[in-house]
Amino acid sequence: AMKFCGLFIVLCGSQAFLLAPSGAGRDRDWQNVILIKPETNVTLSCEHKPVLKYKLNWKVKLEGAKHWSLVLSINEKNISFGEASSKSTQMADQNFQRSGNFSLQFLAQTNNAGLYSCVVDQGNESVKEKVTLLAFVELTVTPSNPVPYESILRLRALVVPPYALYHAAWYSPTQEQLSSEKVQSSGVLLTKLPCFLQSDQGNYTFQARLHGNSPQKLFLFPITVTANTNKCAIFSDISQHGADSICCSYTTVIIPCGSVLGDYIQLFWKEPRAKEMKPIYKFDRWRQSSMAKTDHQLQLVEPTSQASGNFYFLLTPKPTDGGVYQCEVFLDDTVFIQAVKLTVIHVFAKSSNSELVLSCIYSEHSQVQSVMWTHQNDSQQVHWDAKVPGQIRTRIPLPVNDETSGMYICTVKLLHGQSASAVYNVTASPKGILIPKWLRNKAFLCFLCHSESHNVSAVPLLPPLFALLLLVPVAAVVAGVLLWRREKRVEQSLSYYSGEVENIYENPDDLRHVRKM
């Protein structure tokens, strides 16, 4: 189980929206509407001037029923109770025969929701008819009061029958409208406050407007929520997955999150050789607030709809941005953890009077199975050295001639089969290389990432749209053609590929670190 105290501070005050359920604004077959909590004494009004030889019937059509049932029947001589009455059913005014107040009174429960009809007949003619809709609201606080510190507070309002609801909203103790969601057509309006703190406690209010004509237009239901500062939130349901990944520097790669519509998201990063993870990004979906403390080129991509529920990050890593990225998605009492150990390849050149030194550096070298420098010409042998962990170098004598010019490819292969190649173009005189004039006498850093693994269950591929948006230098296209000729059996792409899923952490206790931002 995870315990969270002092780990996540969210930003408050974001705009919410007003719920307008389907069917709002249509006329309804009732003249009055009442919205109350269960276990409440209710009075259904029905008044008419006293008449002679009258008969009054109170009937009810309960929620979900097809037919009307008798509650009670009254005439000038007696009162008879029907099958829909209860022990608490009675006339509100015991002197109703003289006063003409035929209002009905009883202790109401949720199963009493429905339409109530009061009909007064004189002879064969109805002289009074009034229909009242009796609706109920049930408010629920989860976790129960007092709420453990930094829990995800859920405020739930259920209106029965659901068709009665016209407008509804939740309001904070400071009277700010909170972001809310209607749960399908169930009459439930839900709002959440991730990481509930002492500053969040107070009186929350559910506000509702119902269909139909009623003297009371707006119904308000306050509920008090307090924070338990002596008890931290516990997340006992934890789902975790891990994968290895490889890419070239300055190319976009996906950092996946759990495929659920979470309440808030946290992204952590552990750089190579670091002992602890540090938070670099946090997002609260309900408050629509985010907090970033990083120089990473990072973008959170939210789900396009509630049905997809798939958060992920787009990362364009610098050469030093390799390491473990862990995305944590919190949904109620459940945590979905997706970790990616990312190896970043980067090539660069340094020159002296006598030689050009090409270096290929790569992070997370403990996950690397092999690395090598090759030339676009298979027959040309490339000598390289690996004196420093995580780096190999090759030396090219100066000046560059037709034989030593061309594309130099650094290929890194991981233990789980994924591989990527970074390409450096070494140019000679314009006569030696058939490239456009604007590329002549310039060394361009080009990237071509590919994979030998086709298991993409852990990390989704970049959508085709993202691939179309990548701006690739002409030199990279040239390199792609050359490598395709060398390795026809290797699938190539400028996108990101995933490898086999593995559990990066052998000890579950390692999943949580001290995180302070």
C-alpha positions as CSV (number, residue, x, y, z in Angstrom):
1,A,0.0,0.0,0.0
2,M,1.1,3.5,-0.7
3,K,0.9,6.3,1.9
4,F,1.0,9.9,0.7
5,C,1.7,12.8,2.9
6,G,3.5,16.0,1.8
7,L,4.2,14.6,-1.7
8,F,1.8,16.5,-4.0
9,I,0.6,20.1,-3.8
10,V,-1.9,21.0,-6.5
11,L,-3.0,24.4,-7.8
12,C,-6.6,25.5,-7.0
13,G,-9.1,27.9,-8.5
14,S,-9.6,26.5,-12.0
15,Q,-12.9,27.1,-13.7
16,A,-15.6,24.4,-13.6
17,F,-18.7,23.9,-15.7
18,L,-22.5,23.8,-15.1
19,L,-24.1,20.5,-15.8
20,A,-27.1,20.7,-18.2
21,P,-28.6,17.2,-18.5
22,S,-30.3,16.0,-21.6
23,G,-33.9,17.0,-21.8
24,A,-33.5,20.2,-19.9
25,G,-36.2,22.8,-20.5
26,R,-39.0,20.5,-21.6
27,D,-42.4,20.9,-20.0
28,R,-43.4,18.2,-17.5
29,D,-46.7,16.7,-16.4
30,W,-46.7,18.1,-12.9
31,Q,-47.6,21.4,-11.3
32,N,-45.2,21.2,-8.3
33,V,-41.8,19.6,-7.5
34,I,-40.2,18.8,-4.2
35,L,-36.5,17.8,-3.7
36,I,-35.6,16.5,-0.3
37,K,-33.2,14.1,1.5
38,P,-34.3,10.7,2.5
39,E,-35.7,10.3,6.0
40,T,-37.5,13.7,5.8
41,N,-41.1,14.5,6.8
42,V,-42.7,15.9,3.6
43,T,-46.0,17.6,3.0
44,L,-47.6,17.4,-0.5
45,S,-49.9,20.4,-0.8
46,C,-53.5,20.1,-2.2
47,E,-56.0,22.8,-1.2
48,H,-59.6,23.5,-2.4
49,K,-62.5,25.3,-0.9
50,P,-64.9,23.0,1.0
51,V,-67.5,21.4,-1.2
52,L,-70.5,19.1,-0.5
53,K,-70.6,15.4,-1.4
54,Y,-67.0,15.3,-2.5
55,K,-64.5,12.5,-2.9
56,L,-60.7,12.9,-2.7
57,N,-58.1,10.4,-3.9
58,W,-54.4,10.6,-3.3
59,K,-52.6,8.4,-5.8
60,V,-48.9,7.7,-6.6
61,K,-47.0,6.5,-9.6
62,L,-43.7,5.5,-8.2
63,E,-40.5,5.7,-10.1
64,G,-40.3,2.9,-12.6
65,A,-44.0,1.9,-12.2
66,K,-46.4,1.7,-15.1
67,H,-49.6,2.3,-13.2
68,W,-51.0,4.5,-10.4
69,S,-51.6,3.1,-6.9
70,L,-53.9,4.4,-4.2
71,V,-52.4,6.1,-1.2
72,L,-55.7,7.1,0.5
73,S,-59.3,8.0,-0.3
74,I,-61.5,10.4,1.6
75,N,-65.2,11.3,1.4
76,E,-67.5,13.1,3.7
77,K,-67.8,10.1,6.1
78,N,-64.4,8.3,6.3
79,I,-60.8,7.9,5.3
80,S,-59.5,4.7,3.8
81,F,-55.8,3.9,3.2
82,G,-54.6,2.2,0.0
83,E,-51.8,-0.2,-0.7
84,A,-49.3,2.6,-1.4
85,S,-49.7,4.2,2.1
86,S,-47.3,3.8,5.0
87,K,-47.6,3.9,8.8
88,S,-46.7,7.6,8.8
89,T,-49.2,8.6,6.1
90,Q,-51.7,11.1,7.3
91,M,-53.5,14.3,6.4
92,A,-51.5,17.4,7.2
93,D,-54.6,19.2,8.6
94,Q,-56.9,17.1,10.7
95,N,-59.6,19.7,10.2
96,F,-59.4,19.3,6.4
97,Q,-63.2,18.9,5.9
98,R,-63.7,22.5,7.0
99,S,-60.5,24.1,6.0
100,G,-60.2,22.5,2.5
101,N,-56.6,21.7,3.2
102,F,-56.2,18.2,1.7
103,S,-52.4,18.1,1.9
104,L,-50.7,14.8,2.5
105,Q,-47.9,14.2,5.0
106,F,-45.6,11.3,5.6
107,L,-42.0,10.3,6.4
108,A,-40.4,10.0,3.0
109,Q,-37.8,7.4,1.8
110,T,-36.0,7.2,-1.5
111,N,-38.4,4.5,-2.7
112,N,-41.3,7.0,-2.3
113,A,-40.0,9.0,-5.3
114,G,-42.5,9.5,-8.1
115,L,-45.6,11.4,-9.1
116,Y,-48.4,12.1,-6.6
117,S,-51.8,13.1,-7.7
118,C,-54.5,14.8,-5.7
119,V,-58.0,14.7,-7.3
120,V,-61.1,16.2,-5.7
121,D,-64.4,15.0,-7.3
122,Q,-67.8,16.5,-6.7
123,G,-70.5,14.3,-8.1
124,N,-69.2,13.1,-11.5
125,E,-67.0,16.1,-12.0
126,S,-63.3,16.7,-11.0
127,V,-63.1,20.1,-9.4
128,K,-59.5,19.9,-8.3
129,E,-56.4,18.1,-9.7
130,K,-52.8,18.6,-8.8
131,V,-49.7,16.5,-9.6
132,T,-46.6,16.8,-7.6
133,L,-43.2,15.3,-8.4
134,L,-41.4,14.1,-5.3
135,A,-37.7,13.7,-5.9
136,F,-34.8,12.8,-3.5
137,V,-31.2,13.7,-3.3
138,E,-28.5,11.5,-1.6
139,L,-25.2,13.1,-0.9
140,T,-22.1,10.9,-0.3
141,V,-18.6,11.8,0.9
142,T,-15.8,9.3,0.0
143,P,-13.6,8.6,1.9
144,S,-15.9,9.2,4.9
145,N,-15.4,12.2,7.2
146,P,-12.9,13.1,8.4
147,V,-11.1,12.6,5.1
148,P,-7.6,11.2,5.4
149,Y,-5.0,13.8,4.4
150,E,-4.2,14.0,0.7
151,S,-6.9,11.5,-0.3
152,I,-8.9,12.0,-3.5
153,L,-12.2,13.4,-2.1
154,R,-15.3,12.3,-4.0
155,L,-18.5,14.3,-3.6
156,R,-21.4,12.4,-5.1
157,A,-25.0,13.7,-5.5
158,L,-27.7,11.2,-6.6
159,V,-31.1,12.6,-7.7
160,V,-34.0,10.2,-8.0
161,P,-35.8,10.1,-10.4
162,P,-33.0,11.3,-12.7
163,Y,-35.4,12.8,-15.3
164,A,-36.3,15.5,-12.7
165,L,-32.9,17.1,-12.9
166,Y,-32.6,20.2,-15.1
167,H,-29.4,21.9,-13.9
168,A,-26.9,20.8,-11.2
169,A,-23.5,22.0,-9.8
170,W,-21.2,21.6,-6.9
171,Y,-19.8,24.6,-5.1
172,S,-16.7,24.9,-2.9
173,P,-16.6,26.5,0.6
174,T,-15.6,29.8,-1.1
175,Q,-18.6,29.5,-3.5
176,E,-16.5,28.6,-6.5
177,Q,-18.2,26.3,-9.0
178,L,-16.3,23.0,-9.1
179,S,-15.7,20.9,-12.2
180,S,-18.3,18.1,-12.2
181,E,-19.3,15.1,-14.4
182,K,-22.6,13.5,-14.9
183,V,-22.5,9.8,-14.5
184,Q,-24.3,8.6,-17.7
185,S,-28.1,9.0,-17.2
186,S,-28.2,7.8,-13.6
187,G,-28.9,11.2,-12.1
188,V,-25.4,11.3,-10.4
189,L,-23.3,14.4,-10.4
190,L,-19.7,13.8,-9.3
191,T,-16.9,16.1,-8.4
192,K,-13.5,15.3,-7.0
193,L,-10.7,17.1,-5.2
194,P,-7.4,15.2,-5.5
195,C,-5.0,15.5,-2.7
196,F,-7.5,16.9,-0.1
197,L,-5.7,19.2,2.3
198,Q,-6.7,21.1,5.4
199,S,-7.2,24.2,3.4
200,D,-9.9,22.4,1.4
201,Q,-12.2,21.6,4.3
202,G,-15.4,23.4,4.8
203,N,-19.0,23.5,3.6
204,Y,-19.6,22.2,0.1
205,T,-22.9,22.8,-1.6
206,F,-24.9,20.8,-4.1
207,Q,-27.2,23.1,-6.1
208,A,-30.0,21.7,-8.3
209,R,-32.8,23.0,-10.5
210,L,-35.6,20.7,-11.4
211,H,-38.0,20.5,-14.3
212,G,-41.6,21.7,-13.9
213,N,-43.3,24.7,-12.3
214,S,-42.5,25.1,-8.7
215,P,-42.6,28.0,-6.2
216,Q,-39.0,27.0,-5.2
217,K,-36.7,27.3,-8.2
218,L,-33.4,26.5,-6.6
219,F,-32.6,23.7,-4.1
220,L,-29.4,23.9,-2.0
221,F,-27.9,21.1,0.0
222,P,-24.8,21.9,2.1
223,I,-22.4,19.2,3.4
224,T,-19.5,19.7,5.7
225,V,-16.1,18.0,4.9
226,T,-13.2,18.0,7.3
227,A,-9.6,16.8,6.9
228,N,-8.0,14.2,9.1
229,T,-4.4,15.6,9.5
230,N,-3.4,12.6,11.6
231,K,-4.1,10.0,8.9
232,C,-2.6,9.9,5.4
233,A,-4.2,8.6,2.3
234,I,-3.5,5.0,1.5
235,F,-3.6,3.6,-2.0
236,S,-3.7,-0.2,-1.6
237,D,-4.6,-1.1,-5.2
238,I,-1.5,-0.7,-7.3
239,S,-0.9,-1.8,-10.9
240,Q,2.6,-1.5,-12.3
241,H,4.2,-2.1,-15.7
242,G,7.7,-1.5,-17.1
243,A,9.5,-1.4,-20.4
244,D,12.8,-0.5,-22.0
245,S,13.0,2.1,-24.8
246,I,15.6,3.6,-27.0
247,C,15.6,6.8,-29.2
248,C,17.9,9.4,-30.7
249,S,18.3,12.8,-29.0
250,Y,16.0,15.6,-30.1
251,T,13.5,13.1,-31.6
252,T,10.0,12.8,-30.1
253,V,9.2,9.8,-28.0
254,I,6.2,8.7,-26.0
255,I,6.3,8.3,-22.2
256,P,3.1,6.2,-21.6
257,C,0.8,6.4,-18.6
258,G,-1.9,4.0,-17.5
259,S,-4.8,3.7,-19.9
260,V,-7.4,5.1,-17.6
261,L,-9.0,8.5,-17.1
262,G,-7.2,9.3,-13.9
263,D,-7.9,12.0,-11.4
264,Y,-4.4,13.3,-11.4
265,I,-1.0,12.4,-13.0
266,Q,2.5,12.5,-11.7
267,L,5.7,12.0,-13.7
268,F,9.0,11.2,-12.1
269,W,12.5,11.0,-13.5
270,K,15.6,9.2,-12.3
271,E,18.6,10.2,-14.2
272,P,21.4,7.7,-14.8
273,R,23.5,7.0,-11.7
274,A,21.0,8.9,-9.5
275,K,19.7,7.1,-6.4
276,E,16.3,8.7,-6.1
277,M,13.5,9.8,-8.5
278,K,12.4,13.4,-8.6
279,P,9.0,14.7,-9.6
280,I,9.1,16.7,-12.8
281,Y,5.4,17.1,-13.7
282,K,2.0,17.0,-12.0
283,F,-1.5,17.5,-13.4
284,D,-4.9,17.7,-11.7
285,R,-7.7,16.9,-14.1
286,W,-10.5,18.2,-11.9
287,R,-8.9,21.5,-11.1
288,Q,-7.3,21.7,-14.5
289,S,-4.0,22.7,-13.0
290,S,-0.5,21.6,-13.7
291,M,2.9,22.1,-12.2
292,A,6.2,21.5,-14.0
293,K,9.7,21.7,-12.5
294,T,12.0,20.6,-15.2
295,D,13.9,21.8,-18.3
296,H,12.7,18.7,-20.2
297,Q,10.9,19.4,-23.5
298,L,7.8,17.7,-22.3
299,Q,4.1,17.8,-23.2
300,L,1.2,16.1,-21.5
301,V,-1.4,14.7,-24.0
302,E,-4.8,14.3,-22.5
303,P,-7.5,11.9,-23.7
304,T,-9.6,13.1,-26.6
305,S,-12.7,11.7,-24.8
306,Q,-13.6,10.1,-21.5
307,A,-14.0,6.8,-23.3
308,S,-10.3,6.7,-24.4
309,G,-8.9,7.6,-21.0
310,N,-5.3,7.4,-22.1
311,F,-2.8,10.0,-20.9
312,Y,0.7,10.1,-22.2
313,F,3.7,12.5,-22.5
314,L,5.6,13.5,-25.6
315,L,9.3,13.9,-24.7
316,T,12.0,15.4,-27.0
317,P,15.1,14.4,-25.0
318,K,18.4,16.1,-24.9
319,P,21.5,13.9,-24.8
320,T,21.4,14.1,-21.0
321,D,17.7,13.2,-20.6
322,G,18.1,9.4,-20.5
323,G,17.0,7.4,-17.4
324,V,13.9,6.0,-15.9
325,Y,10.6,7.9,-16.4
326,Q,7.7,6.8,-14.2
327,C,4.2,8.0,-14.9
328,E,1.7,7.5,-12.0
329,V,-2.0,7.8,-12.7
330,F,-4.3,8.1,-9.6
331,L,-7.9,7.1,-9.9
332,D,-9.9,7.1,-6.6
333,D,-8.0,4.5,-4.4
334,T,-6.1,2.9,-7.3
335,V,-2.6,3.8,-8.7
336,F,-1.5,2.8,-12.2
337,I,2.3,2.9,-12.6
338,Q,4.0,2.8,-16.0
339,A,7.8,3.0,-16.0
340,V,10.1,3.3,-19.0
341,K,13.9,3.0,-18.9
342,L,15.0,5.3,-21.8
343,T,18.3,5.0,-23.6
344,V,19.2,8.2,-25.5
345,I,21.7,8.1,-28.4
346,H,23.6,11.2,-29.4
347,V,26.5,11.7,-31.9
348,F,28.8,14.7,-32.3
349,A,32.2,15.6,-33.8
350,K,35.3,17.3,-32.7
351,S,38.1,18.2,-35.1
352,S,41.8,18.9,-34.8
353,N,44.5,19.7,-37.4
354,S,44.9,16.1,-38.2
355,E,41.7,14.3,-37.5
356,L,37.9,14.4,-37.1
357,V,36.7,12.5,-34.0
358,L,33.1,11.2,-34.1
359,S,31.7,10.3,-30.7
360,C,28.5,8.3,-30.0
361,I,27.2,8.6,-26.4
362,Y,24.3,6.6,-25.0
363,S,22.6,6.5,-21.6
364,E,21.6,3.5,-19.5
365,H,24.6,1.6,-20.9
366,S,23.9,-1.3,-18.5
367,Q,20.9,-2.1,-20.7
368,V,23.0,-2.1,-23.9
369,Q,23.9,-5.4,-25.6
370,S,26.1,-4.0,-28.4
371,V,27.2,-0.8,-30.0
372,M,29.2,-0.1,-33.1
373,W,30.2,2.4,-35.7
374,T,29.7,1.5,-39.4
375,H,30.0,3.2,-42.7
376,Q,27.3,3.5,-45.4
377,N,29.7,1.5,-47.6
378,D,29.7,-2.1,-46.2
379,S,33.1,-2.8,-47.6
380,Q,34.7,0.0,-45.7
381,Q,35.9,-1.0,-42.3
382,V,35.4,1.4,-39.4
383,H,37.7,1.2,-36.4
384,W,36.4,2.5,-33.1
385,D,37.3,2.4,-29.4
386,A,35.2,2.3,-26.2
387,K,37.5,3.5,-23.5
388,V,34.7,5.3,-21.6
389,P,31.5,3.6,-20.5
390,G,28.6,4.8,-22.5
391,Q,30.7,6.2,-25.4
392,I,32.4,4.9,-28.5
393,R,34.6,7.0,-30.9
394,T,35.9,6.7,-34.4
395,R,38.7,8.8,-35.9
396,I,38.8,10.1,-39.5
397,P,42.0,11.5,-40.9
398,L,41.9,15.0,-42.3
399,P,41.5,16.1,-44.9
400,V,38.4,14.0,-45.8
401,N,38.5,12.4,-49.1
402,D,36.0,10.5,-51.3
403,E,36.8,7.2,-49.5
404,T,36.4,8.5,-46.0
405,S,33.4,10.7,-46.6
406,G,29.8,9.7,-46.3
407,M,27.3,8.5,-43.7
408,Y,28.8,7.1,-40.4
409,I,26.2,5.1,-38.5
410,C,26.3,4.5,-34.7
411,T,23.9,1.6,-33.9
412,V,23.0,0.7,-30.3
413,K,21.1,-2.5,-29.5
414,L,19.5,-3.2,-26.1
415,L,19.4,-6.5,-24.3
416,H,15.7,-6.9,-25.2
417,G,16.3,-6.5,-29.0
418,Q,15.4,-2.9,-29.6
419,S,18.0,-0.9,-31.5
420,A,18.4,2.6,-32.9
421,S,20.9,4.3,-35.2
422,A,22.2,7.9,-35.2
423,V,23.8,9.0,-38.5
424,Y,26.5,11.6,-39.0
425,N,27.3,12.9,-42.5
426,V,30.9,13.6,-43.2
427,T,31.3,15.6,-46.4
428,A,34.3,15.9,-48.7
429,S,34.7,18.4,-51.5
430,P,31.5,19.0,-53.5
431,K,32.9,16.7,-56.3
432,G,32.9,13.7,-53.9
433,I,29.4,13.8,-52.6
434,L,26.2,14.1,-54.6
435,I,24.1,16.2,-52.2
436,P,22.3,19.5,-52.6
437,K,24.4,22.7,-52.7
438,W,23.0,23.9,-49.3
439,L,24.3,20.7,-47.7
440,R,27.8,20.9,-49.0
441,N,30.8,21.3,-46.6
442,K,28.5,20.9,-43.6
443,A,28.2,18.0,-41.2
444,F,24.6,17.3,-40.2
445,L,23.4,15.2,-37.3
446,C,20.7,12.9,-38.6
447,F,18.6,10.3,-36.9
448,L,17.0,7.1,-38.0
449,C,15.5,5.0,-35.2
450,H,14.4,1.4,-35.8
451,S,13.5,-1.7,-33.8
452,E,13.8,-5.4,-34.1
453,S,11.1,-6.0,-31.6
454,H,7.4,-5.9,-32.5
455,N,5.9,-6.2,-29.0
456,V,4.0,-2.9,-28.6
457,S,1.6,-3.9,-25.8
458,A,3.4,-1.9,-23.1
459,V,3.9,1.4,-25.0
460,P,1.7,2.6,-27.8
461,L,3.1,3.8,-31.1
462,L,3.1,7.4,-32.0
463,P,-0.1,8.3,-33.8
464,P,0.3,8.7,-37.6
465,L,-0.4,12.4,-37.3
466,F,2.7,12.9,-35.1
467,A,4.9,11.1,-37.6
468,L,3.6,13.4,-40.3
469,L,4.5,16.4,-38.2
470,L,8.1,15.4,-37.7
471,L,10.4,17.7,-39.8
472,V,13.3,15.5,-41.0
473,P,16.4,16.9,-42.7
474,V,17.1,15.7,-46.3
475,A,20.2,14.1,-45.0
476,A,18.1,11.8,-42.8
477,V,16.1,10.6,-45.8
478,V,19.4,9.8,-47.6
479,A,20.5,7.9,-44.5
480,G,17.2,6.0,-44.4
481,V,17.6,4.8,-47.9
482,L,21.2,3.6,-47.3
483,L,20.3,1.8,-44.1
484,W,17.3,0.2,-45.8
485,R,19.6,-1.3,-48.4
486,R,21.9,-2.6,-45.7
487,E,19.2,-4.1,-43.4
488,K,16.1,-5.0,-45.5
489,R,14.9,-7.2,-42.8
490,V,14.9,-4.5,-40.1
491,E,11.7,-2.5,-39.8
492,Q,12.5,1.2,-39.8
493,S,10.5,4.2,-38.7
494,L,11.1,7.8,-37.6
495,S,8.6,7.1,-34.8
496,Y,9.0,5.4,-31.4
497,Y,8.7,1.7,-30.8
498,S,8.4,-0.3,-27.6
499,G,10.1,-3.5,-26.6
500,E,9.3,-6.4,-24.3
501,V,7.6,-5.6,-21.0
502,E,9.6,-6.2,-17.9
503,N,9.4,-5.3,-14.2
504,I,12.1,-2.7,-13.8
505,Y,11.8,-2.9,-10.0
506,E,12.4,-6.3,-8.4
507,N,11.4,-5.0,-4.9
508,P,7.9,-3.4,-4.8
509,D,9.1,-1.1,-1.9
510,D,11.4,0.6,-4.4
511,L,8.4,2.0,-6.2
512,R,8.0,4.8,-3.7
513,H,10.7,7.3,-3.0
514,V,10.8,10.4,-0.9
515,R,9.5,13.0,-3.3
516,K,9.6,16.6,-2.5
517,M,9.5,19.4,-5.0
